[in-house]
Amino acid sequence: QVQLVESGGGLVQAGESLRLSCAASGIIFSFATMGWYRQAPGKQRDLVAVISSNGNTVYADFVKGRFTLSRDNAKNTVALQMNSLKPEDTAVYYCYTNTRNGGYWGQGTQVTVSS
């Protein structure tokens, strides 16, 4: 059974930082591409960043230079370091992976950035 468990969300002020973590189980993690998405109220779910099994990363334009995605294959975790947060970064952040059996989402973690 695939499980993705996010943690690390919270309320911060603009300009501050947060670090989100996603712990995965039920997959061969070292082979998995992992991603973070976010969804603000009334908006679609958008890709934030993705990291491949060999550590290559791709970022959405709206987070380039501010967010960094990394993985720890020994701990089956990915971490999204979010710096210089803006009020428009406020959203529920979801961890995601896609396997040959389908896509899997975490339950989401709320990030709120006040101005």
C-alpha positions as CSV (number, residue, x, y, z in Angstrom):
1,Q,0.0,0.0,0.0
2,V,1.4,3.3,-1.1
3,Q,1.4,6.1,1.5
4,L,2.7,9.6,1.3
5,V,2.7,11.6,4.5
6,E,3.4,15.3,4.4
7,S,4.5,17.5,7.3
8,G,6.0,20.9,8.0
9,G,3.2,23.3,7.0
10,G,2.2,26.2,9.1
11,L,1.6,29.9,9.4
12,V,4.5,32.3,8.6
13,Q,5.0,35.9,7.7
14,A,6.0,37.1,4.2
15,G,9.7,36.7,3.7
16,E,10.1,33.8,6.1
17,S,10.9,30.1,5.4
18,L,9.3,26.8,5.8
19,R,10.5,23.2,5.1
20,L,8.0,20.6,4.0
21,S,8.7,16.9,4.2
22,C,7.1,13.9,2.6
23,A,7.7,10.4,3.8
24,A,6.9,7.6,1.4
25,S,6.2,4.0,1.9
26,G,5.0,1.1,-0.2
27,I,7.1,2.1,-3.2
28,I,10.7,1.5,-4.4
29,F,11.6,5.0,-3.4
30,S,15.0,5.2,-5.0
31,F,13.4,4.6,-8.4
32,A,10.5,7.0,-7.9
33,T,9.9,10.5,-9.3
34,M,8.5,12.6,-6.6
35,G,6.6,15.9,-6.9
36,W,5.0,18.7,-4.9
37,Y,1.8,20.3,-6.0
38,R,-0.2,23.1,-4.4
39,Q,-3.8,24.2,-4.5
40,A,-5.2,27.5,-3.3
41,P,-8.9,27.9,-2.6
42,G,-10.9,28.2,-5.8
43,K,-7.9,27.4,-8.0
44,Q,-6.5,24.4,-9.8
45,R,-3.8,22.2,-8.4
46,D,-0.5,23.3,-9.8
47,L,2.9,21.6,-10.0
48,V,5.5,23.3,-7.8
49,A,8.5,21.1,-8.2
50,V,9.5,17.5,-9.2
51,I,12.6,15.5,-8.6
52,S,13.6,12.4,-10.6
53,S,15.2,9.2,-9.3
54,N,18.6,10.5,-10.2
55,G,18.1,13.9,-8.4
56,N,17.3,16.1,-11.4
57,T,14.8,18.8,-10.4
58,V,12.3,20.9,-12.3
59,Y,10.6,24.0,-10.8
60,A,7.6,26.0,-11.6
61,D,8.5,29.5,-12.7
62,F,6.7,31.0,-9.7
63,V,9.1,29.3,-7.2
64,K,12.4,29.3,-9.1
65,G,15.2,30.7,-6.9
66,R,13.1,30.5,-3.8
67,F,12.2,26.8,-3.3
68,T,14.6,23.8,-3.3
69,L,13.5,20.2,-3.6
70,S,15.8,17.4,-2.4
71,R,15.5,13.7,-1.6
72,D,17.0,11.3,0.9
73,N,16.8,7.8,-0.5
74,A,18.1,6.3,2.8
75,K,15.1,7.8,4.6
76,N,12.5,7.6,1.8
77,T,11.8,11.3,2.1
78,V,11.7,14.4,0.0
79,A,12.0,17.9,1.4
80,L,10.8,21.2,-0.1
81,Q,12.7,24.1,1.4
82,M,10.7,27.2,0.8
83,N,12.4,30.6,1.3
84,S,11.2,34.2,0.8
85,L,7.6,33.1,1.1
86,K,4.9,35.3,-0.3
87,P,1.2,35.6,0.5
88,E,0.5,34.1,-2.9
89,D,2.3,30.9,-1.8
90,T,-0.6,30.3,0.5
91,A,-2.1,26.9,-0.4
92,V,-2.4,23.3,0.6
93,Y,0.7,21.5,-0.5
94,Y,0.5,17.9,-1.7
95,C,3.2,15.3,-2.2
96,Y,2.7,13.1,-5.3
97,T,4.3,10.1,-7.0
98,N,3.3,8.2,-10.0
99,T,3.8,4.4,-10.3
100,R,2.9,1.9,-12.9
101,N,-0.2,1.2,-10.8
102,G,-1.2,4.8,-10.8
103,G,-0.7,8.1,-9.1
104,Y,-0.7,8.7,-5.4
105,W,-1.3,11.8,-3.3
106,G,-0.6,12.7,0.2
107,Q,-3.2,14.2,2.4
108,G,-1.8,17.7,2.0
109,T,-0.3,20.2,4.4
110,Q,-1.5,23.8,4.8
111,V,0.9,26.6,4.2
112,T,-0.3,30.1,5.1
113,V,1.8,33.2,4.5
114,S,0.6,36.5,6.0
115,S,1.5,39.9,4.6
